[in-house]
Structures are given as structure tokens and as C-alpha cells.
Amino acid sequence: MERLFLAEPSVEYSDEIWAFRDEILRYDAEITDRFAGCFHMEKCSSPEEWIEICDRLRDSVKCRDFGVIVPSHEYLLVYNPDRRILGIIDIREHIDHPILREYGGHMGYTIRPTERGKGYGKEMLRLALEKARDMGIRRVLVTCDADNHSSEAVILANGGLLHDQIDVDGTPVKRYWIDIKGKMNAKNIVIRRLDLSTSPDFFDFFDNRAFSDGSPNAPCYCNLWHMSSYEITELRRKAATADKGDDNWKETLRASAMDMIEKGILKGYLAYEGDTAIGWCNSNDRISYNRVGEFYISETPSEDLPAEEGLRKGIIKSVVCFEVAPDFRGRGIASKLLERVIKDASTEGYQYIEAYPNAIVQDAFSAFTGPRRLYDKAGFTESRRKDHIVIMRKSLL
């Protein structure tokens, strides 16, 4: 297998790409998803057209020309001596999308029909996991139809652990997670989106590091922002009837956060040093929140309508909370997180980013919405005030 390698689509492989396409059409005519992992190949009129599409899919802005909001990277599995293409695999940068987090996963792939049953799928996935690691992905979601035993064997051979089996339009689908081995560069702070693949790191952070200084904000999983006062009251009632002793509230809150992550409600970014999450920023569309600005964790906050009158989705991206592990404070982690929020909000077409620092912060524990100086430095300006909350905005127009 040492003669196999992954290559990005290029004109060097034009003839082989088209031969691959013709073989799929000839052998897999009755298969609905015969071009899995080969985005738009069937619709292309030339290999050069498909190569151009692959180039655009890697760009977070240009990929939207095809109705895609998650950048992805196509790779060819090439046999070295004769440059024959044996398979094609697509790696998505994240799964922060309803279809991807439910059953699409991080990867899709196809093996050339005349080369199936020779172990190439196993090797292609192994090589793709190395690419995913280099892209900063630490945990990969891979799925297959429950009756696709060959694909299941490929996943299992690469360390896949069965998460569950779901129904997708009447088809049983198995979902597997693969933890990518190998340390990343611990000298750099890396920012990653919160999604199902990074959710274990999110909970590890909030369970073990976020409040290791005895913060009164614990326990917290940053999900109350999305809940109405009624929903919070009901959550507390549920915790009161649970049989978990002193951990009732924490475990109930934790389960609620996991549910929100699975549904794509709770979103944000994690900061990593090496393999360890050491910081967090809660950021989402303004209309996804029931409140912004500070409130007391120990109390049920009053209602704050989800958005200003007439506000539509996709206008304002809000930044509602930061949490950095005590040992890493004062090292610019919040600034790095905010930089990523601004970059992605611009790419996603938002008009403004909004933040809500407290004008009368008493101590570090009451500054979880971020200090004003953080936003001043990033080019935010004061828009208005609501009691002690300063509403700051940065235009992306």
C-alpha cells in the first residue's frame, strides 16, 4: 500500500478523472449515490470543469456558489506507478450543518468499481484521516448504511466506534466516530468550531478547567442564553426530581447542553493548546438567543426577547460569552477567539457583529461577556446601552 497516495485534483489527472467518471456511470448506473465524495462530477461536461469546482469548494466564500456552506477538500487515491485513480474522497472541514451532523459526517468516498474488494477503501480512509488531522480535525464522524458491510468494515479497520443507528428517510444508517491519533503542534493556539466532533472537548473543558479557580459561575455549560425563563424553571424542576444527589443541577444542565449541540442550537468556538481545549466563546445568530448581556447564573433571568423588532436571521452575529482556563488568562486567547468569530461572520454574510460587555464589572467572575477593551481593540463601537450593558457593534459591510 506504500505506493498509494492522496492527491488534489489537477489537470495532471484529467484523463484518469474522466475514465473514473465513465466507469462509475457504466458499472453503478442503478445506484443513487454512486458519486459519493465526488461533488458534482456527474453533472460536469469535462474534467477541467470538475477540477475548477474542487478548487472553489476549498474556499469558504466560493463554495457558496454551489449552495455549500461547509468548505471541503477532494482527494484522489492514486496508484503511484501508473497514476491510476483508484478512489475519490471528500473531507469536510467541520460538521456544523444539520445534514452533516446527523448523517453526512466529515467524509464521503467512492472506490473505482473495477478496484473494489482489494482493500483500497481501508487505505484511502487511513490516508484521509491523516489529512483531517493536518486540517485540525481531532474526531471524525463517518456514516454508512446499516447493510453496507464493506463500508462498515473499512470504518472499523480505521478505529471506528459505533455511536448509534438512525433512520434517514426509511434507511437505517450507522454513525461511527474515529478519534484521530497523534499530537498537534502544542506551541500554537488553534481555534475550532463547536460541533459533534469537538463536543467531548467542550465538556472536558467545562468539567475540568473552565472553573478550576473556584468560580461561582460553575456549574455552567453556556446554554442558558438560549432558554426562556419558563424553560429554565422547568429544567430546574427536572433537576430537583432527578436522583443524582448534589450533582442534579450539573448533570441536568450538561444533558441539556448536549441536546442543544446535537440540534445545532449551541454554537461557538473552542481554543486549543495542543490537544487540550483551554478557552471558549459562545457566538451565534442574534435571534437564536433569549437574552444577551450578563445575568446571575444562580438565578432564573428575566425575559429578553430573542431579537429586536423586525430583525431577521443572518443580520447580526452575537458574541455572548467567553471562558478561558485560569492558567491561560492574559495570553490573548479571547482575542484569538474573537478574531475567528469576525472572520467567519464576514464569510457567512453577516452585516454586524454585536457584543455586550458589562459597564460595571466588579471582578473576573462577572466579566464573562468579555471586557470592553477587548471589543474596542477589535474595532467595535458603542451602539447603545441597556442598564449596565454596553451594546457594541462592528460593521462588516
C-alpha positions in Angstrom: 0.0 0.0 0.0 3.0 2.3 0.2 2.6 3.0 -3.5 -0.8 4.7 -2.8 -1.1 8.4 -2.0 -3.7 11.2 -2.0 -3.5 14.0 -4.5 -5.6 17.1 -5.0 -7.5 17.1 -8.4 -5.4 18.8 -11.1 -5.1 18.8 -14.9 -2.3 16.2 -14.5 -5.0 13.7 -13.7 -7.7 14.9 -16.3 -7.8 11.7 -18.3 -7.9 9.5 -15.3 -10.6 11.6 -13.7 -12.8 11.2 -16.8 -12.1 7.5 -17.0 -13.1 7.1 -13.3 -16.3 9.0 -14.1 -17.2 6.8 -17.1 -16.6 3.7 -15.1 -18.9 4.8 -12.3 -21.6 5.6 -14.9 -21.2 2.2 -16.6 -21.0 0.0 -13.5 -23.1 1.8 -11.0 -26.0 3.1 -13.1 -28.6 1.8 -10.7 -27.0 3.2 -7.5 -28.5 6.5 -6.4 -25.4 7.9 -4.6 -22.9 6.4 -7.0 -20.8 9.6 -7.0 -20.4 9.8 -3.2 -17.5 12.1 -2.4 -17.2 13.3 -6.0 -19.2 16.6 -5.7 -21.0 17.5 -9.0 -18.8 15.2 -11.1 -21.8 13.6 -12.8 -23.0 17.0 -13.9 -19.7 18.2 -15.3 -19.0 18.3 -19.0 -15.3 18.0 -18.7 -12.6 17.0 -16.1 -11.4 20.6 -16.1 -14.8 21.8 -15.0 -14.8 19.4 -12.1 -11.2 20.4 -11.1 -12.3 24.0 -11.0 -15.3 23.2 -8.8 -13.0 21.3 -6.4 -10.8 24.4 -6.2 -13.8 26.6 -5.3 -15.1 24.1 -2.7 -12.0 24.6 -0.6 -12.7 28.3 -0.3 -15.1 29.3 2.5 -16.7 32.0 0.2 -16.5 30.5 -3.2 -18.1 27.2 -2.1 -21.3 29.1 -1.5 -21.7 29.4 -5.3 -22.7 25.8 -5.2 -25.1 26.1 -2.3 -22.4 24.7 0.1 -21.7 26.4 3.4 -19.0 24.0 4.7 -15.7 24.1 2.8 -14.5 20.7 1.7 -11.4 19.1 0.2 -11.5 16.5 -2.6 -8.6 14.0 -2.8 -7.8 11.3 -5.4 -6.4 8.0 -4.3 -3.6 7.4 -6.8 -1.6 4.3 -7.6 2.0 5.6 -8.0 3.5 3.6 -10.9 0.8 4.4 -13.5 -1.0 7.3 -11.8 -4.3 5.4 -12.0 -7.1 6.8 -9.8 -8.5 4.1 -7.5 -10.9 6.2 -5.5 -12.0 9.7 -4.6 -12.7 11.0 -1.0 -14.2 14.3 0.2 -13.1 15.8 3.6 -15.4 18.5 5.1 -13.7 21.0 7.4 -16.4 20.7 10.0 -19.9 19.3 10.5 -21.7 22.4 11.8 -24.6 21.8 9.5 -27.9 19.9 10.1 -27.3 17.2 7.4 -23.6 16.7 8.2 -24.0 16.4 11.9 -26.9 14.0 11.5 -25.8 11.6 8.8 -23.5 13.3 6.3 -20.4 13.3 8.5 -16.9 14.5 7.8 -16.2 12.3 4.8 -17.8 10.7 1.7 -16.0 8.5 -0.8 -16.2 6.2 -3.8 -13.9 3.4 -4.9 -13.5 2.7 -8.6 -15.8 -0.2 -9.5 -13.1 -2.4 -11.0 -10.9 -1.9 -8.0 -13.3 -2.8 -5.2 -12.7 -5.6 -2.8 -8.9 -5.1 -2.8 -8.5 -3.1 0.4 -8.2 0.3 -1.2 -11.1 1.8 0.8 -9.4 1.0 4.1 -6.2 2.6 2.9 -7.9 5.7 1.4 -9.7 6.4 4.7 -6.4 5.9 6.6 -4.7 8.5 4.4 -7.7 10.8 4.6 -7.6 10.7 8.4 -4.0 12.0 8.3 -5.2 14.8 6.1 -8.0 15.6 8.5 -5.6 15.7 11.4 -3.4 18.2 9.5 -6.6 20.3 9.0 -7.1 20.4 12.7 -9.9 17.9 13.0 -9.5 15.6 16.0 -12.6 13.5 15.9 -14.3 12.3 12.7 -17.9 11.3 12.1 -18.2 8.6 9.4 -21.5 7.0 8.4 -22.7 4.1 6.3 -25.9 2.3 5.5 -26.5 -0.4 8.0 -26.5 -3.1 5.3 -23.3 -1.8 3.7 -21.0 -4.3 5.3 -17.9 -3.4 3.2 -18.1 0.3 4.1 -18.6 -0.7 7.8 -15.5 -2.9 7.6 -13.5 0.0 6.2 -14.6 2.2 9.1 -14.0 -0.4 11.8 -10.5 -1.1 10.4 -9.6 2.5 10.9 -10.7 2.6 14.6 -14.4 3.5 14.2 -16.6 3.2 17.3 -20.3 2.8 16.8 -22.2 5.7 18.2 -25.7 4.8 17.2 -28.0 3.8 14.3 -30.6 6.3 13.0 -33.3 6.3 10.3 -32.7 8.5 7.3 -35.8 8.6 5.1 -36.5 5.0 5.8 -32.9 3.8 5.5 -31.1 2.6 8.6 -27.8 4.4 8.9 -24.9 3.6 11.3 -22.9 6.5 12.7 -19.3 5.9 13.8 -16.7 8.2 15.5 -13.0 7.9 14.8 -10.6 9.6 17.2 -7.5 10.8 15.2 -4.3 9.8 16.9 -1.2 11.9 17.1 -0.4 15.2 18.8 -0.7 18.5 17.1 1.7 21.4 17.5 1.4 22.4 21.1 3.1 25.7 20.5 0.2 27.1 18.6 -3.2 28.1 19.8 -5.8 26.6 17.4 -9.4 27.7 17.1 -12.1 25.1 16.2 -15.8 25.3 15.8 -18.0 23.5 18.4 -19.8 20.6 16.7 -20.4 17.0 17.5 -16.8 16.1 16.7 -15.4 18.6 19.2 -18.2 18.3 21.8 -16.2 15.9 24.0 -13.5 18.6 24.3 -16.2 21.2 25.1 -17.4 19.1 28.1 -13.9 18.2 29.1 -13.1 21.9 29.2 -16.2 22.9 31.3 -15.9 19.9 33.6 -12.2 20.1 34.3 -10.6 23.5 33.5 -13.1 26.4 33.0 -13.9 26.9 36.7 -10.8 25.4 38.3 -10.3 28.6 40.2 -13.4 28.1 42.2 -15.6 30.4 40.1 -19.1 30.9 41.4 -20.3 30.5 37.8 -19.9 26.7 38.0 -21.6 24.6 37.0 -22.3 26.1 33.6 -22.3 24.8 30.1 -23.2 28.1 28.4 -26.6 27.0 27.3 -29.0 29.2 29.4 -28.6 32.0 26.9 -30.8 30.1 24.5 -33.6 29.2 27.0 -36.7 31.1 28.1 -37.4 31.8 31.8 -40.0 29.1 31.6 -37.6 26.6 30.1 -35.0 27.3 32.8 -37.6 26.9 35.5 -38.7 23.6 34.0 -35.0 22.5 33.8 -34.6 23.3 37.5 -37.7 21.4 38.3 -36.4 18.4 36.4 -33.1 18.6 38.2 -34.9 18.7 41.6 -36.6 15.4 40.8 -33.5 13.6 39.5 -31.7 11.0 41.6 -28.1 12.3 41.2 -27.6 13.8 44.7 -25.6 17.1 44.8 -24.9 16.8 41.0 -28.6 17.0 40.0 -28.3 20.5 38.5 -25.0 20.0 36.9 -26.0 16.7 35.2 -29.3 18.1 34.0 -27.6 21.2 32.6 -25.0 19.1 31.0 -27.6 16.9 29.3 -29.4 19.9 28.1 -26.2 21.3 26.5 -25.5 18.0 24.8 -29.0 18.1 23.3 -28.5 21.6 22.1 -25.2 20.7 20.4 -26.8 17.8 18.7 -29.6 20.0 17.4 -27.2 22.8 16.3 -28.5 25.3 18.8 -25.5 25.8 21.0 -22.6 27.1 18.8 -19.3 28.7 19.3 -15.6 28.1 19.2 -13.0 26.3 21.3 -9.4 27.4 21.7 -6.8 24.6 22.0 -3.2 24.3 23.1 -2.1 21.0 21.6 -4.9 18.5 22.1 -6.5 20.3 25.1 -9.3 22.8 25.0 -8.4 25.8 27.1 -10.9 28.5 26.0 -14.4 29.0 24.8 -16.5 31.7 23.0 -20.3 31.4 22.6 -21.3 33.0 19.3 -24.4 32.5 17.2 -27.1 34.4 15.2 -28.7 37.1 17.4 -32.2 35.6 17.0 -31.0 32.3 18.5 -30.7 33.8 22.0 -33.4 34.5 24.5 -31.1 37.0 26.3 -27.8 38.8 25.9 -25.7 40.6 28.4 -24.8 39.4 31.9 -27.2 37.7 34.3 -26.7 35.8 37.5 -26.1 32.1 36.9 -27.7 31.1 40.2 -31.0 32.9 39.4 -33.6 32.5 36.7 -33.1 35.5 34.5 -35.9 37.7 33.3 -37.0 37.5 29.7 -35.2 39.3 27.0 -36.9 38.9 23.7 -34.9 36.9 21.2 -34.3 39.9 18.9 -35.1 43.4 18.1 -38.4 44.0 16.3 -38.1 43.2 12.6 -34.6 41.6 13.0 -34.1 38.7 10.6 -31.7 35.7 10.7 -28.4 36.4 9.1 -28.1 40.1 10.0 -26.3 40.1 13.4 -23.8 37.6 14.8 -23.7 37.9 18.6 -20.8 37.2 20.9 -22.3 36.5 24.3 -19.7 34.7 26.5 -16.1 33.9 26.9 -14.4 31.5 29.3 -10.7 30.9 29.4 -9.0 28.4 31.7 -7.3 30.3 34.7 -3.8 29.1 33.7 -4.2 30.6 30.2 -5.7 34.0 31.0 -3.9 37.1 30.0 -2.3 35.3 26.9 -4.7 36.7 24.2 -6.9 33.7 24.0 -10.1 35.7 23.9 -8.7 37.9 21.2 -7.9 34.9 19.0 -11.4 33.5 19.6 -12.9 36.9 18.6 -10.7 37.1 15.5 -12.1 33.8 14.3 -15.7 34.9 15.0 -15.2 38.1 13.0 -13.6 36.2 10.1 -16.4 33.6 9.9 -19.2 36.1 10.4 -17.9 38.0 7.4 -17.6 34.9 5.3 -21.2 33.9 6.3 -22.5 37.2 5.1 -23.5 38.9 8.4 -23.8 42.7 8.4 -22.8 43.2 12.0 -21.1 41.5 15.0 -22.6 42.5 18.3 -21.1 42.2 21.8 -22.4 43.0 25.3 -19.7 43.9 27.9 -20.7 44.9 31.4 -20.0 48.6 32.2 -19.7 47.9 35.9 -17.6 44.7 36.1 -16.7 44.0 39.7 -14.2 41.1 39.3 -13.1 38.5 36.8 -16.0 36.2 37.6 -18.5 38.9 36.3 -16.7 39.6 33.1 -17.8 36.5 31.1 -19.3 38.6 28.3 -15.8 39.9 27.6 -14.2 43.2 28.7 -15.0 46.4 26.8 -11.3 46.8 25.9 -11.4 43.5 24.0 -14.0 44.9 21.7 -12.5 48.4 21.4 -9.3 46.8 20.2 -11.2 44.8 17.6 -12.9 47.8 16.1 -16.3 47.7 17.8 -18.0 50.9 18.7 -20.7 51.6 21.3 -24.2 51.4 19.8 -26.4 52.0 22.8 -26.8 50.9 26.5 -29.3 48.9 28.3 -28.9 49.4 32.0 -25.3 48.4 32.8 -24.9 46.5 29.5 -22.9 48.3 26.7 -24.2 47.1 23.3 -21.2 47.3 20.9 -21.2 46.6 17.2 -18.7 46.1 14.4 -19.9 46.6 10.9 -18.9 44.0 8.3 -20.5 45.9 5.4 
